[in-house]
Amino acid sequence: MELISNSILFAIVASIFTFILAILAARVVLKRESRILDILFTLPMVLPPTVIGFLLLIVLGNKGVFGGFYNSLNIQILFTPTANIIAATVVSFPIMYKSAYAAFKSVNEDCILVSKTLGLSDGEIFRKITLPLSKYGLVSGLILSFSRALGEFGATMMVSGNIKGKTQTLSTAIYTAVQAGNYDRAYMLVLLVIAISTVLIFLTIFFTEKK
């Protein structure tokens, strides 16, 4: 149970960060119409997890670019639940970002123009018009990004390891079970992940059809 609860907890916390950051990022890109930012925010989606993991090692490691800062504060991020959450956030961010971007882009321009004529500020239009009209797309993106965070393996393995009871997740536990030849445990965990993923797919379809 600890393995399942830890995996879900890491994915939930990562999804919360992803949700907030992706909404802010999508709004900035739409407002500035920046192709460079769009590419930058989408890049983790196409990069191999090992590349993301290596870059995170450079950023989060005590021997990396910010190592002096971490050492001065006696902070250790690698191989902790925090590293797990950061890795899951980075890999799931592009999915939420793209969903938010598409949802905001699909909002009827006439609604926004009418709101401006009524004297609403950009912030008020975003809160009262854009966000409510984008809710189903945002929820779909949140579910998909949660699924991605829950299933993350490569980057997570590199920066948080596979420490039982601390940083081990369902994905890394499956790897460990296979490596140890414990196929009964591997089968059980795989079926559990498939069941969770199936439920999440149904939820995604439900909210997508609500648009």
C-alpha positions as CSV (number, residue, x, y, z in Angstrom):
1,M,0.0,0.0,0.0
2,E,2.9,2.4,0.7
3,L,4.2,1.9,-2.8
4,I,0.8,2.8,-4.3
5,S,0.1,5.7,-2.0
6,N,3.6,7.2,-2.6
7,S,3.2,6.8,-6.4
8,I,-0.2,8.5,-6.4
9,L,1.0,11.2,-3.9
10,F,4.0,12.1,-6.1
11,A,1.8,12.2,-9.2
12,I,-0.8,14.4,-7.5
13,V,1.7,16.9,-6.2
14,A,3.5,17.0,-9.6
15,S,0.1,17.5,-11.4
16,I,-0.8,20.4,-9.1
17,F,2.5,22.2,-10.0
18,T,2.1,21.2,-13.7
19,F,-1.5,22.5,-13.8
20,I,-0.6,25.9,-12.4
21,L,2.7,26.4,-14.4
22,A,1.1,25.2,-17.6
23,I,-1.8,27.6,-17.4
24,L,0.5,30.5,-16.8
25,A,2.8,29.4,-19.6
26,A,0.0,28.9,-22.1
27,R,-1.4,32.4,-21.2
28,V,2.1,34.0,-21.7
29,V,2.6,32.2,-25.1
30,L,-0.8,33.2,-26.4
31,K,-0.4,36.8,-25.3
32,R,3.1,37.2,-26.7
33,E,2.6,34.8,-29.6
34,S,6.1,33.5,-29.0
35,R,7.2,30.6,-31.1
36,I,10.5,30.3,-29.1
37,L,8.7,29.9,-25.8
38,D,6.2,27.4,-27.4
39,I,9.1,25.2,-28.6
40,L,10.8,25.5,-25.2
41,F,7.7,24.5,-23.2
42,T,7.0,21.6,-25.6
43,L,10.6,20.3,-25.8
44,P,10.4,17.9,-22.8
45,M,7.6,16.0,-24.6
46,V,10.0,14.9,-27.4
47,L,13.3,14.6,-25.5
48,P,14.2,11.1,-24.3
49,P,13.6,10.7,-20.5
50,T,17.3,10.0,-20.0
51,V,18.2,13.4,-21.5
52,I,15.7,15.1,-19.2
53,G,17.1,13.1,-16.3
54,F,20.7,14.1,-17.1
55,L,19.7,17.8,-17.4
56,L,18.0,17.5,-14.0
57,L,21.1,15.9,-12.5
58,I,23.1,19.0,-13.7
59,V,20.5,21.4,-12.2
60,L,19.6,19.6,-9.0
61,G,22.9,17.8,-8.1
62,N,25.3,19.1,-5.5
63,K,28.0,18.9,-8.0
64,G,26.0,20.6,-10.7
65,V,25.6,24.2,-11.7
66,F,23.8,25.2,-8.5
67,G,25.9,22.8,-6.3
68,G,27.6,25.6,-4.4
69,F,24.2,27.0,-3.5
70,Y,22.8,23.7,-2.3
71,N,26.0,22.9,-0.3
72,S,25.9,26.3,1.4
73,L,22.4,25.6,2.6
74,N,23.2,21.9,3.3
75,I,20.4,20.9,0.9
76,Q,20.2,17.5,-0.8
77,I,17.6,17.2,-3.6
78,L,18.8,14.1,-5.6
79,F,17.4,10.7,-4.5
80,T,14.6,12.3,-2.4
81,P,10.9,12.4,-3.0
82,T,11.4,16.1,-4.0
83,A,13.5,15.0,-6.9
84,N,10.8,12.5,-7.9
85,I,8.2,15.2,-7.9
86,I,10.4,17.6,-9.9
87,A,11.1,14.9,-12.5
88,A,7.4,14.0,-12.8
89,T,6.5,17.7,-13.1
90,V,9.0,18.3,-15.9
91,V,8.0,15.3,-18.0
92,S,4.2,15.9,-17.6
93,F,4.3,19.7,-18.1
94,P,4.2,19.7,-21.9
95,I,1.0,17.6,-22.0
96,M,-0.8,20.1,-19.6
97,Y,0.7,23.0,-21.4
98,K,-0.5,21.9,-24.9
99,S,-3.9,21.1,-23.5
100,A,-4.2,24.5,-21.9
101,Y,-2.9,26.2,-25.0
102,A,-5.4,24.5,-27.2
103,A,-8.3,25.1,-24.8
104,F,-7.5,28.8,-24.5
105,K,-7.0,29.1,-28.3
106,S,-10.5,27.6,-28.9
107,V,-12.3,30.3,-26.9
108,N,-14.5,32.3,-29.1
109,E,-12.8,35.6,-29.9
110,D,-16.2,37.4,-30.0
111,C,-16.6,36.6,-26.2
112,I,-13.3,38.3,-25.5
113,L,-14.0,41.3,-27.7
114,V,-17.4,41.8,-26.1
115,S,-15.8,41.6,-22.6
116,K,-13.3,44.3,-23.6
117,T,-16.1,46.6,-24.7
118,L,-17.7,46.1,-21.3
119,G,-14.5,47.4,-19.7
120,L,-13.0,44.2,-18.3
121,S,-9.3,44.0,-17.9
122,D,-7.2,41.3,-19.4
123,G,-6.9,39.6,-16.0
124,E,-10.6,39.7,-15.5
125,I,-11.3,38.4,-18.9
126,F,-8.9,35.5,-18.3
127,R,-10.5,34.6,-14.9
128,K,-14.2,35.2,-15.8
129,I,-14.3,34.2,-19.5
130,T,-11.3,32.2,-20.7
131,L,-10.8,29.9,-17.8
132,P,-14.5,28.9,-17.4
133,L,-14.9,28.3,-21.1
134,S,-11.7,26.2,-21.1
135,K,-12.6,24.0,-18.1
136,Y,-13.2,20.7,-19.9
137,G,-9.9,21.0,-21.9
138,L,-8.0,21.9,-18.7
139,V,-9.5,18.9,-16.8
140,S,-8.6,16.6,-19.7
141,G,-5.1,17.9,-19.7
142,L,-4.8,17.5,-15.9
143,I,-5.9,13.9,-16.2
144,L,-3.4,13.1,-19.0
145,S,-0.5,14.9,-17.2
146,F,-1.4,13.0,-14.0
147,S,-1.2,9.8,-16.0
148,R,2.2,10.8,-17.4
149,A,3.5,11.7,-14.0
150,L,2.3,8.4,-12.5
151,G,4.0,6.4,-15.2
152,E,7.3,8.3,-15.4
153,F,10.3,6.0,-15.2
154,G,13.5,7.2,-17.0
155,A,14.1,10.7,-15.6
156,T,12.8,9.6,-12.2
157,M,15.2,6.7,-12.0
158,M,18.1,9.0,-12.7
159,V,17.4,11.7,-10.2
160,S,15.5,10.0,-7.4
161,G,16.6,6.4,-7.7
162,N,14.5,3.4,-6.6
163,I,14.7,3.5,-2.9
164,K,12.0,1.3,-1.3
165,G,9.6,3.1,0.9
166,K,11.1,6.5,-0.1
167,T,11.3,7.2,-3.8
168,Q,10.2,3.9,-5.3
169,T,7.1,4.2,-7.6
170,L,4.9,1.7,-9.4
171,S,7.0,2.0,-12.6
172,T,10.4,1.5,-10.8
173,A,9.0,-1.3,-8.7
174,I,7.9,-3.1,-11.9
175,Y,11.5,-2.8,-13.2
176,T,12.9,-4.1,-9.9
177,A,10.6,-7.0,-9.8
178,V,11.5,-8.0,-13.4
179,Q,15.2,-7.6,-12.7
180,A,14.8,-9.9,-9.6
181,G,12.9,-12.4,-11.6
182,N,9.8,-11.9,-9.4
183,Y,7.3,-12.1,-12.2
184,D,4.3,-12.6,-10.0
185,R,4.8,-9.2,-8.4
186,A,5.5,-7.7,-11.8
187,Y,2.3,-9.1,-13.2
188,M,0.3,-7.8,-10.2
189,L,1.8,-4.3,-10.5
190,V,1.4,-4.2,-14.3
191,L,-2.3,-5.1,-13.9
192,L,-2.8,-2.4,-11.3
193,V,-1.2,0.2,-13.6
194,I,-3.3,-0.9,-16.5
195,A,-6.5,-0.7,-14.4
196,I,-5.6,2.9,-13.2
197,S,-4.7,3.9,-16.8
198,T,-8.0,2.5,-18.1
199,V,-10.0,4.6,-15.6
200,L,-8.0,7.7,-16.5
201,I,-8.6,7.1,-20.2
202,F,-12.3,6.9,-19.7
203,L,-12.2,10.1,-17.7
204,T,-10.3,11.8,-20.4
205,I,-12.8,10.7,-23.1
206,F,-15.6,11.9,-20.9
207,F,-14.3,15.4,-20.4
208,T,-13.1,15.7,-24.0
209,E,-16.6,14.9,-25.3
210,K,-17.9,17.6,-22.9
211,K,-16.2,20.3,-24.9
